[in-house]
């Protein structure tokens, strides 16, 4: 008998957006953005994944190694303590959205933006400042294809802040839940501004016989590793705050200094929990079973990472090719050598 095979799912704009919402990648507030321009939302979702990947890299040797549970709670607007670790993740995922949306603009993947032959004055000035005034003469001009960071910044602000702002308008502005929202908005902005401040100006020389009489220059994104490194430094100097007074976020009293909180500071509400022991309710995997470095005195060292519980030693004997020689013509002859690999894991 004739049986019809199942039809493949047609991923049009509406279906794509509904799937993103069903799987928790976007909120109901972001769904309306997606239905208007799903390509930009797909780039933004990719940026959050990029931020999470960078978080894993930056904290790979720490007791908290960027728990995915925290990331999922951030994406869904879930209830969290607003620790300094969440502040970092909030900022790096916000920066990731700017990065991937800007990249998508430059590569022609988005309909509402493209690369720029002449960057906007606001963004080009920040890039020039970062290049130590190397571009104050008349030997260069804008050209090529500059990354449209302005569109990336504005879209990332809309995408990441929209669900939070809706929550702020929904509740009384000085309730504790709203203070969390203010902290999230602040840290989102820190991530965006860090990336913007790291924009680079790249140039190509034009001239006879290789002389650099005139340079054509364009604005370029930094590597995302540079963004991650800068935000990790901000994490190390992040500031604990108290309840807002007169619409200002204040430093926590015990650590308050005279200077106000800068828009470039990461801020948090609660001290970090104990990341040594597993606590699934809080999304803390613990450090049991983590690889550690016996000889290190840093955060990856067994003494610190294993939280004083000690560590296990495992020896693995590996047989691999060694002392290889090229024989004319045309083969390679190798000996087989045995190597002992030692790994240390936390108890």
C-alpha positions in Angstrom: 0.0 0.0 0.0 1.1 3.6 -0.5 2.2 5.2 2.7 3.2 8.8 2.8 6.5 9.6 4.4 6.5 12.2 7.1 7.1 15.7 5.8 10.2 17.5 6.9 9.6 20.4 9.3 9.6 23.7 7.5 11.7 26.2 9.5 10.1 29.5 8.5 10.4 32.5 10.7 7.4 31.7 12.9 8.4 28.1 13.5 12.0 29.0 14.2 10.9 31.6 16.8 8.5 29.2 18.5 11.1 26.5 18.7 13.6 28.9 20.3 11.0 29.9 22.9 10.0 26.2 23.6 13.6 25.2 24.3 14.2 28.2 26.5 16.6 30.2 24.3 14.3 33.3 24.2 11.7 34.7 26.5 8.1 35.7 25.6 9.3 39.3 25.4 12.1 38.3 23.0 9.6 36.3 20.9 8.2 39.5 19.5 11.7 40.6 18.4 12.2 37.2 16.8 8.9 37.4 14.8 10.1 40.8 13.5 13.7 39.7 12.6 14.6 36.1 13.4 18.0 36.3 11.8 19.2 38.9 14.3 17.7 36.8 17.2 19.5 33.7 15.9 22.8 35.7 16.0 22.0 36.9 19.5 21.3 33.4 20.8 24.6 32.3 19.2 26.3 35.2 21.1 25.0 33.9 24.4 26.5 30.5 23.6 29.8 32.2 22.7 29.7 34.0 26.1 29.0 30.7 27.9 31.9 29.1 26.1 34.2 31.9 27.1 33.0 31.6 30.7 34.0 27.9 30.7 37.5 28.9 29.5 38.0 31.7 32.0 37.0 29.6 35.0 38.3 26.2 33.8 40.8 26.1 36.8 38.5 27.6 39.5 36.3 25.9 42.1 33.3 27.3 40.2 33.9 26.3 36.6 31.0 28.2 35.1 28.0 26.0 36.0 25.6 25.6 33.1 22.7 25.8 35.6 23.5 29.4 36.3 23.6 30.1 32.5 20.1 28.6 32.0 18.7 30.6 34.9 20.1 33.8 33.3 18.6 33.0 30.0 15.2 32.3 31.5 15.3 35.2 34.0 15.3 32.7 36.8 15.9 33.4 40.5 19.5 33.6 41.4 21.5 35.1 44.3 23.3 37.7 42.1 26.8 36.7 43.1 30.0 38.0 41.5 30.0 34.8 39.4 26.6 35.6 38.0 27.7 39.1 37.4 30.6 37.9 35.2 28.3 35.5 33.3 25.7 38.2 32.8 28.3 40.6 31.3 30.1 38.0 29.1 26.9 36.8 27.6 25.8 40.3 27.0 29.1 41.0 25.2 28.7 37.8 23.3 25.4 39.1 21.8 27.1 42.3 20.7 30.0 40.3 19.1 27.9 37.8 17.1 25.3 40.4 15.9 28.1 42.7 14.8 29.9 39.8 13.0 26.6 38.9 11.3 26.2 42.5 10.1 29.7 42.5 8.6 29.2 39.2 6.8 25.9 40.2 5.2 23.7 37.8 7.2 21.4 40.4 8.5 18.9 42.6 6.5 19.0 45.7 8.7 22.7 46.3 8.8 26.0 45.7 7.0 29.6 46.6 7.2 30.4 50.3 7.1 32.7 52.2 4.7 32.9 55.1 7.1 32.3 54.3 10.8 30.0 56.5 12.9 31.8 59.3 14.8 30.8 57.9 18.3 32.3 54.5 17.8 35.3 55.5 15.7 36.4 58.0 18.4 36.6 55.3 21.0 38.6 53.1 18.7 41.0 56.0 17.9 41.5 56.5 21.7 42.5 52.9 22.1 45.2 53.2 19.4 47.1 55.9 21.3 46.4 58.7 18.8 48.3 57.0 16.0 45.7 58.3 13.6 45.8 62.1 14.1 47.6 62.8 10.8 46.4 63.0 7.2 48.2 59.9 6.0 45.1 57.7 6.4 41.4 57.5 5.5 38.5 55.4 6.3 37.9 52.5 3.8 37.3 48.8 3.6 34.6 47.2 5.7 34.3 48.4 9.3 32.3 46.3 11.8 29.0 48.0 12.6 29.4 48.0 16.4 26.7 50.6 16.8 24.0 48.3 15.5 25.5 45.4 17.6 25.3 47.5 20.7 21.8 48.8 20.2 20.4 45.4 19.2 22.1 43.7 22.1 20.7 46.3 24.5 17.2 45.7 23.2 17.5 41.9 23.2 19.2 41.4 26.6 17.5 44.2 28.6 13.9 43.9 27.3 12.8 41.1 29.6 14.4 42.7 32.6 12.9 46.1 32.0 9.4 44.6 31.7 9.9 43.0 35.1 11.1 46.3 36.6 8.0 48.0 35.3 5.8 45.2 36.6 6.9 45.4 40.2 7.5 48.2 42.7 10.9 49.6 41.7 12.6 49.3 45.1 11.6 45.8 46.0 14.4 43.2 46.3 13.4 41.6 43.0 13.7 44.9 41.3 17.2 45.5 42.8 18.2 42.2 41.1 16.9 43.6 37.9 18.9 46.8 38.3 22.0 44.8 39.0 21.4 42.7 35.9 20.9 45.8 33.7 24.1 47.3 35.0 26.2 44.2 34.4 24.7 43.8 30.9 25.9 47.3 30.1 29.4 46.6 31.5 29.7 43.7 29.1 28.7 45.8 26.1 30.9 48.7 27.0 34.0 46.5 27.6 33.7 45.1 24.1 33.1 48.6 22.6 36.2 49.9 24.4 38.3 47.1 22.8 37.4 47.9 19.2 40.5 48.1 17.0 41.6 50.1 14.0 43.3 48.1 11.3 45.1 49.6 8.3 46.5 48.7 4.9 49.3 50.7 3.3 49.1 52.1 -0.3 52.1 53.6 -2.0 54.8 53.2 -4.6 57.4 50.5 -4.0 55.8 49.5 -0.7 55.9 53.0 0.8 53.1 53.7 3.2 52.2 57.1 1.9 48.5 56.6 2.5 46.7 54.1 4.7 43.2 52.8 4.4 41.8 52.0 7.8 38.7 50.2 9.1 37.2 49.4 12.5 37.5 45.8 13.6 36.2 43.7 16.5 38.7 42.4 19.1 39.0 38.7 19.6 36.4 37.5 22.1 39.2 36.0 24.2 40.4 39.7 24.8 36.8 40.5 25.9 36.8 37.5 28.2 40.2 38.4 29.7 39.0 42.0 30.4 35.8 40.9 32.0 37.7 38.4 34.2 39.8 41.3 35.5 36.5 43.2 36.2 35.3 40.0 38.1 38.4 40.1 40.3 37.6 43.7 41.3 33.7 43.4 41.4 31.9 45.4 44.0 29.3 44.2 46.5 26.3 46.7 46.8 23.5 47.4 49.1 19.9 48.5 48.6 19.5 51.6 46.3 18.9 55.0 47.9 17.7 58.0 45.8 17.9 55.9 42.6 21.6 55.1 43.1 23.2 51.7 43.7 25.5 52.0 46.7 28.5 50.0 47.8 27.8 47.6 50.6 28.4 49.4 53.9 31.2 47.3 55.2 33.3 47.8 52.1 32.0 51.2 51.0 34.6 53.7 49.8 34.1 57.3 49.0 34.2 57.0 45.2 30.8 56.1 43.5 30.3 52.9 41.6 31.5 53.3 38.0 29.6 52.2 35.0 32.6 50.0 34.2 32.4 48.0 37.5 30.7 44.6 37.8 28.4 44.6 40.8 26.8 41.8 42.9 24.4 41.5 45.9 25.4 38.3 47.7 28.6 36.7 48.6 29.6 33.5 46.7 28.3 30.2 48.2 30.6 27.3 49.0 31.6 25.8 45.6 33.5 23.0 47.1 30.5 20.8 47.9 27.9 19.7 45.5 24.5 21.5 45.8 22.3 20.6 42.9 19.5 23.0 44.1 21.9 25.9 43.6 23.5 24.4 40.5 26.8 23.8 42.2 28.5 20.6 40.9 31.3 20.7 43.6 34.9 19.9 42.9 35.0 16.1 43.5 36.5 14.4 40.5 38.0 17.6 39.0 41.5 17.4 37.5 44.1 19.3 39.4 47.7 20.2 39.2 49.7 18.8 42.1 52.6 21.3 41.7 50.6 24.5 41.2 50.0 27.1 43.9 47.3 28.7 41.8 43.5 28.1 41.6 44.2 24.9 39.6 46.4 23.4 42.3 45.2 20.3 44.2 45.5 22.0 47.6 43.1 24.8 46.6 40.8 23.1 44.1 40.2 20.0 46.2 39.2 22.2 49.2 41.5 20.3 51.6 39.9 16.9 50.9 43.0 15.5 49.2 43.3 14.0 45.8 43.6 10.7 43.9 46.4 9.6 41.7 45.8 7.6 38.5 48.6 6.2 36.3 47.9 5.4 32.7 50.5 3.6 30.5 50.4 4.8 26.9 52.2 3.2 24.0 53.0 5.7 21.2 55.3 6.1 18.2 58.6 7.8 18.9 62.1 8.3 17.3 60.6 8.5 13.8 62.9 8.6 10.8 62.2 9.3 7.2 63.5 6.6 4.9 64.2 7.4 1.2 61.9 6.8 -0.6 59.2 7.0 0.7 58.3 5.8 4.2 58.6 6.7 7.9 60.0 4.2 10.4 59.2 4.7 14.1 59.9 2.9 17.4 57.2 2.2 19.9 57.8 3.9 23.3 55.9 3.5 26.5 54.9 6.6 28.5 53.3 6.9 31.9 50.7 9.6 32.2 49.8 10.7 35.8 46.5 12.5 36.5 45.4 13.9 39.8 41.7 14.3 40.6 40.0 15.7 43.7 38.6 13.4 46.3 
